[in-house]
Amino acid sequence: MTIGTLIDAAVGPIAEGMSPTPHRDAEELYALAAGIDVADIDRDGEPDEQTTDEFQRLTRSRVSGVPMAYLTGVAPFAGLELRVGAGVFVPRRDFSDVVEPVLSHLTGVTAPVVVDLCAGAGAHALVIAHRRPDAEVHAVEIDEEAYGFAELNAAERVAGGDTGIHLHRGDVTRPGVLADLDGTVDVVVSNPPFVPEQAQLPPEFAVHQPRIAVFAGGDGLEVIRGVIDTAARLLRPGGRLVLEHGHLHGETMPALFAADDRFTDIALHTDQFGYPHYVVATRV
């Protein structure tokens, strides 16, 4: 059996485990087992027994729904590698385009103020601080485990030369969170939990990732409503809200904003697969 044959044999089971990227996962798991980079895989070579055993162990975990990033310990996101592990929602590297409308709105703004609500491991906040070192970036996260990963990632980014961010432990739906920033923020970005409690999800989300970061009440809007209220308070007139909501709310979000006179210029954006992904709204 060649290394290529071993990897290819894992693709089917990984796909059946509902991974959207089974070929990439299989290659990355083999590279992890072998202690090499994906680019260094010799598909015509013969795998040793130890690497094969480790690869098969990792594959079984992935098939059961364990997130790739939990297995590797890092989550690539918009050019950064973030530390993650059990207990924190994994930033999805194929959905990092939410950062672009944030950066676009900040073009020409000197020393902008940005707030990341439901920050998780700090993905959005840290990418923005990396791309806009003059920005004052605040990140709010309620969960202790996730907050710990955000602290770790923030410290590593500062050690690497990035501008530091301001981390806050708190509930983004509570009145008064970041009250000292009221009316001064240029952009609020958020990837809140948005899945209805009874929705059926793959094990990667339903079992292995923290429920607090995935599910949000009977209609999935329990946290989103609070995020919108907090954003409306924080944003300056003309400031922008970039809110991730997933494909379940393609109709819900436009309706929600249509009934809210605090925002205008509502635009729904889709992901690379054509599914509803995030909404951009401007503070009146």
C-alpha angles and dihedrals in degrees: 000000000000125000088250092054091049092051094045091051089060096053096078097050091045090052090049087054085064099252110156091210107041097155093051091044093052093051093046092048092052091049089050092050092048095043093236139110119268089243089060096057111124103208091190093053127096117250118230120236096251093051091046093052092048092046092052091048091052091046092054090052092050092047089054089056103261104153116252090235091057088057096045097035093227136080118206110219128171093331097318130099112222128195113243139163144156110326100037130085110249115239105235109233094202090059101051093115089098086081093062099069088048092055092042092056090050093057107123093010113122117218094351124199115229130181126199111201118199088016099179108180089356098259102147095037094049095046090051092049089049094050096038108035090174092061126105101224125191124188127193124197129167102195117086095214094049092044089056091055090047089054091050093048093045091052092049092050091051090049087054092054104266125135112264122249129219111246121202128187108215152103111279091205095058118102111247100030106148089356091163088068096054112143095000106086121108098196136011115196124186141174099187127173106277109165120113112243095244096047117122112234136174113270090255088072104020098047113015105038122067113274091219089065096046113033126056116178132294096312099031092242101096094106097029091062090054092046091054092050092048092046092050089055096045101043124090117227106285091023119137134237117203108189125180113212109157131226095299092074104047090124099025098060099052088048092049093052094041087065093048116085092189092078136050138177093048113191127181116209129198131216126243090278094054097254123132107270116161143352128225119205134174123224113241 
